[in-house]
Amino acid sequence: MQEDKCGRIKEDDAELPINLKEWKQETTKAIEAWRADGSIAAMPILNAQPHSVESMMVFNTSHLPQEVAARIEAGWLQRVRRLVSAPGLPEPHLFKTTNGSVKAADVIVPSFGREEGWILHVDKDPDFWPDVEELQALFLKAEKAGGCWILFDCDGPVHEDLPTWEW
């Protein structure tokens, strides 16, 4: 088995269970058919894998200044409101607030939220990282370690080499 930069496991065909071998063969046939006639109907989800494993770096939420944590929480709440009020619509990365208390440019939208913290995706391109100095340092640490995700958890580990804030 091999791992890519984000920790996804790439398996050789010999290691795949029979049903995954068949899935891979069918997907390959569909890609070849799509390339041959350009038919959208024959086009599979490109680069799809039946399963993958991605690594996550965990940080204590104390590594975030309170105002940055508030921006992430505001982004999560807006995402939830959007999903409830308009299910099925594509999600923009930034949202307008309903009460005007947070500007759209100030909102950081996590991929997932939970009572104890948030999960953010570490894009391979740093241009897509939030433009917040404290977050960029954490994204860089996670990216260098091969992490594809960051989990901010109130009970997560404190990294001694990174600053913390009391709140």
HELIX and SHEET records of a PDB file:
HELIX    1   1 ASP A   13  GLU A   15  5                                   3    
HELIX    2   2 ILE A   18  ASP A   37  1                                  20    
HELIX    3   3 THR A   61  HIS A   63  5                                   3    
HELIX    4   4 GLN A   66  SER A   85  1                                  20    
HELIX    5   5 ALA A  104  ASP A  106  5                                   3    
HELIX    6   6 PRO A  126  PHE A  128  5                                   3    
HELIX    7   7 GLU A  133  LYS A  144  1                                  12    
SHEET    1   A 2 GLN A   2  GLU A   3  0                                        
SHEET    2   A 2 ILE A   9  LYS A  10 -1                                        
SHEET    1   B 4 MET A  56  ASN A  60  0                                        
SHEET    2   B 4 TRP A 149  ASP A 153  1                                        
SHEET    3   B 4 GLY A 117  HIS A 121 -1                                        
SHEET    4   B 4 PHE A 112  ARG A 114 -1                                        
END                                                                             
